Amino acid sequence: MPDDATTVDPSLPLFDESAALERVGDDRELLGDLLGIFLEECPAQISALEAAVNASDAGALTRAAHAVKGGLLSIGAEAPAAHARALEALGRSGTTEGAAAGLSTLQALMTELVQVLLAWRAAMAA
């Protein structure tokens, strides 16, 4: 992904629990509920991103990446959100060139994030 708008800071956390808790007023139960909603909605949002990339549809890429970014930011998933933001910027620039590589990176991060979130929820339930 070519320019500064699509460059991702490698030091961003995968999941920032403190930031996520701050967003929900330190309510761990509410955060657990939000994580559950995110985990339910995430596959459809990633599918929409895949469809946009496969169709080389910059507008659909912009919309899908924006939705994914919002969900990720709401739960404190800074690194994946930055990658979604980069995909959104790519779509806004009117192209999908390089989006497949960006999507692949985002998917890998999402796989890791899902495991972290499931472990967090399990620890909260214990």
KEKE-3310 file (N, C-alpha, C; in steps of 0.2 Angstrom, whole numbers, plus 5000, padded with zeros to 4 digits):
npx = (5004:5004:5006:5009:4996:4992:5001:5006:5008:5020:5020:5008:4996:4989:4977:4971:4968:4966:4963:4951:4943:4942:4934:4922:4919:4926:4919:4919:4910:4901:4911:4914:4902:4902:4913:4908:4898:4905:4913:4903:4899:4910:4915:4906:4908:4922:4920:4913:4923:4932:4924:4924:4937:4939:4931:4937:4932:4932:4924:4916:4926:4930:4919:4917:4929:4929:4918:4923:4935:4928:4922:4933:4940:4931:4933:4946:4956:4969:4980:4974:4964:4971:4976:4964:4960:4970:4966:4954:4958:4965:4954:4947:4955:4952:4956:4960:4971:4984:4976:4973:4985:4985:4973:4975:4985:4977:4968:4976:4979:4967:4963:4972:4968:4955:4957:4964:4953:4943:4950:4951:4938:4934:4943:4936:4924:4928)
npy = (4994:5011:5025:5037:5038:5025:5018:5008:5009:4999:4997:4997:4991:4974:4971:4983:4982:4991:5003:4999:4996:5009:5015:5010:5014:5007:4996:4979:4969:4975:4977:4964:4960:4968:4963:4950:4953:4959:4948:4940:4948:4950:4940:4942:4955:4954:4946:4954:4963:4955:4952:4964:4967:4956:4959:4970:4983:4999:5008:4999:4993:5004:5007:4994:4992:5004:5000:4989:4995:5003:4994:4988:4998:5001:4991:4992:4987:4991:4989:4980:4989:4999:4994:4991:5004:5008:5001:5006:5019:5017:5012:5024:5032:5028:5015:4998:4992:4983:4980:4966:4961:4969:4965:4952:4953:4959:4949:4939:4946:4947:4934:4931:4941:4936:4925:4930:4938:4929:4922:4932:4934:4921:4921:4931:4925:4915)
npz = (5000:4995:5001:5014:5020:5021:5028:5042:5059:5067:5080:5086:5098:5097:5105:5116:5131:5142:5135:5129:5140:5145:5136:5139:5152:5162:5164:5165:5162:5152:5142:5139:5134:5122:5116:5113:5104:5094:5090:5084:5073:5066:5056:5045:5041:5037:5027:5018:5015:5008:4997:4991:4988:4979:4969:4964:4968:4973:4980:4987:4995:5002:5010:5017:5024:5032:5041:5047:5053:5062:5071:5076:5082:5092:5102:5106:5098:5091:5082:5071:5067:5062:5050:5044:5042:5033:5022:5020:5016:5005:4996:4996:4988:4976:4971:4971:4971:4978:4988:4991:4997:5009:5014:5017:5027:5037:5039:5045:5057:5062:5065:5075:5084:5087:5095:5106:5111:5114:5124:5133:5136:5141:5153:5160:5163:5171)
capx = (5000:5009:5008:5009:4990:4991:5007:5004:5013:5020:5020:5001:4994:4984:4971:4973:4963:4965:4959:4944:4939:4941:4928:4916:4919:4929:4914:4921:4904:4899:4916:4913:4896:4904:4917:4904:4894:4911:4915:4898:4898:4916:4915:4902:4912:4928:4918:4912:4930:4935:4920:4926:4944:4939:4927:4941:4927:4935:4919:4914:4932:4930:4913:4918:4935:4926:4914:4928:4939:4924:4921:4940:4942:4927:4935:4953:4960:4972:4984:4970:4960:4976:4976:4957:4960:4974:4962:4949:4961:4966:4948:4945:4960:4949:4959:4960:4978:4988:4972:4974:4990:4983:4968:4979:4988:4972:4965:4980:4979:4960:4964:4976:4964:4949:4960:4965:4947:4940:4954:4949:4931:4935:4945:4931:4919:4930)
capy = (5000:5015:5031:5038:5037:5018:5016:5006:5009:4992:4997:4997:4984:4970:4973:4987:4981:4998:5008:4996:4997:5016:5017:5007:5016:5002:4991:4973:4965:4978:4975:4957:4960:4971:4958:4945:4956:4960:4941:4938:4952:4951:4936:4945:4961:4952:4943:4960:4966:4950:4953:4971:4966:4951:4963:4976:4988:5003:5010:4994:4992:5010:5006:4988:4994:5008:4997:4985:4999:5006:4989:4986:5004:5001:4986:4993:4983:4996:4987:4978:4995:5003:4990:4992:5011:5008:4998:5012:5025:5014:5013:5032:5034:5025:5009:4992:4989:4982:4978:4959:4960:4972:4961:4946:4955:4960:4943:4936:4949:4946:4927:4931:4944:4932:4920:4934:4940:4923:4920:4937:4932:4915:4923:4935:4920:4910)
capz = (5000:4993:5003:5021:5023:5021:5032:5048:5064:5069:5088:5089:5101:5094:5109:5121:5136:5145:5131:5128:5146:5146:5132:5142:5159:5166:5165:5162:5159:5146:5137:5137:5129:5116:5112:5110:5098:5089:5087:5080:5067:5062:5050:5039:5039:5034:5020:5014:5013:5003:4991:4988:4985:4974:4964:4963:4969:4978:4984:4992:4999:5007:5015:5021:5028:5037:5046:5051:5057:5068:5076:5079:5087:5098:5106:5108:5093:5088:5076:5066:5065:5058:5044:5041:5040:5027:5017:5018:5013:4998:4993:4995:4983:4970:4969:4975:4970:4984:4994:4993:5002:5015:5017:5020:5034:5042:5041:5050:5063:5065:5068:5081:5089:5089:5100:5112:5114:5117:5130:5138:5139:5146:5159:5164:5165:5176)
cpx = (5004:5010:5007:5002:4988:4997:5004:5009:5014:5020:5013:5000:4989:4977:4974:4967:4961:4961:4952:4940:4938:4935:4922:4915:4921:4924:4916:4915:4902:4904:4915:4907:4898:4908:4913:4900:4900:4912:4909:4897:4904:4917:4912:4906:4918:4926:4916:4918:4933:4931:4923:4933:4943:4935:4931:4936:4930:4930:4917:4920:4931:4925:4914:4924:4933:4922:4919:4932:4935:4923:4928:4941:4938:4929:4943:4958:4964:4976:4979:4966:4965:4976:4969:4957:4965:4970:4957:4952:4963:4960:4946:4949:4957:4952:4959:4967:4982:4983:4972:4979:4988:4977:4971:4982:4983:4969:4969:4980:4972:4960:4967:4971:4958:4951:4961:4958:4943:4944:4952:4942:4931:4937:4940:4926:4921:4929)
cpy = (5006:5021:5032:5037:5030:5015:5014:5006:5002:4991:4997:4991:4981:4971:4977:4987:4988:5003:5005:4997:5004:5018:5015:5009:5011:4997:4984:4969:4968:4977:4968:4956:4962:4966:4953:4947:4957:4953:4938:4941:4952:4946:4939:4951:4959:4949:4949:4963:4961:4951:4959:4970:4961:4954:4969:4983:4993:5006:5005:4993:4998:5008:5000:4989:4999:5005:4992:4989:5001:5001:4988:4992:5004:4996:4987:4989:4988:4994:4984:4984:4999:5000:4991:5000:5012:5006:5003:5017:5023:5015:5020:5035:5032:5019:5004:4989:4989:4980:4971:4958:4963:4968:4955:4947:4956:4954:4939:4939:4948:4939:4927:4935:4940:4928:4924:4936:4934:4921:4925:4936:4926:4917:4927:4930:4916:4913)
cpz = (5000:4997:5011:5024:5024:5025:5039:5053:5067:5077:5091:5092:5097:5098:5115:5126:5140:5141:5130:5134:5147:5142:5135:5150:5164:5168:5161:5159:5153:5141:5135:5133:5122:5112:5109:5104:5092:5086:5083:5073:5063:5056:5044:5037:5035:5027:5015:5011:5007:4997:4988:4985:4979:4968:4961:4963:4975:4982:4990:4997:5005:5013:5020:5026:5034:5043:5050:5056:5063:5073:5080:5084:5093:5104:5108:5104:5089:5081:5070:5063:5061:5051:5040:5038:5034:5021:5015:5014:5005:4994:4991:4990:4976:4967:4974:4975:4976:4990:4996:4998:5009:5018:5020:5027:5039:5044:5046:5057:5066:5068:5074:5087:5091:5095:5106:5115:5117:5123:5135:5141:5143:5153:5163:5166:5171:5183)
residu = (MET:PRO:ASP:ASP:ALA:THR:THR:VAL:ASP:PRO:SER:LEU:PRO:LEU:PHE:ASP:GLU:SER:ALA:ALA:LEU:GLU:ARG:VAL:GLY:ASP:ASP:ARG:GLU:LEU:LEU:GLY:ASP:LEU:LEU:GLY:ILE:PHE:LEU:GLU:GLU:CYS:PRO:ALA:GLN:ILE:SER:ALA:LEU:GLU:ALA:ALA:VAL:ASN:ALA:SER:ASP:ALA:GLY:ALA:LEU:THR:ARG:ALA:ALA:HIS:ALA:VAL:LYS:GLY:GLY:LEU:LEU:SER:ILE:GLY:ALA:GLU:ALA:PRO:ALA:ALA:HIS:ALA:ARG:ALA:LEU:GLU:ALA:LEU:GLY:ARG:SER:GLY:THR:THR:GLU:GLY:ALA:ALA:ALA:GLY:LEU:SER:THR:LEU:GLN:ALA:LEU:MET:THR:GLU:LEU:VAL:GLN:VAL:LEU:LEU:ALA:TRP:ARG:ALA:ALA:MET:ALA:ALA)
# end
